[in-house]
């Protein structure tokens, strides 16, 4: 008798749970379809253009006009005619240029051509006569590798003396250093110095 009562109770609980679940599902489904109908009617109303009298003046605005963001990166490419190298630098935009449009930015930088203009990244370009400042020659100075900057007449200007001992370099490298090893580009120079260390 107790078993039957227990089984009957369990069956009633299952049926009650099923009916409650079905009721909740129907309630939620009908409210979702009601909300969907409201959404559709609001969308149609917002897409319907308002009538404008012929006397009213309609002004067209460009809401998507791109402006420079505060954290924008400016990539500068300068091509040097004499050596044929392009020096690329990158830096964060200066505060005075924030929120300028492409046209306003072009007015400020008349010497440069804007190649790309996005709110987060701007690429500018210009050509200059002469050679870039990334021509180097490495030489032996008192047993250490010295870095000289070269100008357009091949004049050497000492930039720095490293702590790299020439005597500890492989024979071919030390001979190149003693004869003067020319290197173009800061990146290439840094890579070569790392190889020497």
Buried (B, 14 or more C-beta within 10 A) or exposed (E): EEEEEEEEEEEEEEEEEEEEEEEEEEEEEEEEEEEEEEEEEEEEEEEEEEEEEEEEEEEEEEEEEBBBBEEBBBBBBBBBEEBEBEBEEEEEBEEEBEEBBBEEBBEEBEEBEBEEBEEEBBBBBEEEEEBBEBBBBBBBBEEBBBBBBBEEEEEBEEEEEBEBEBEEBEEEBBEBBEEEBEBBBEEEBEEBBEEBE
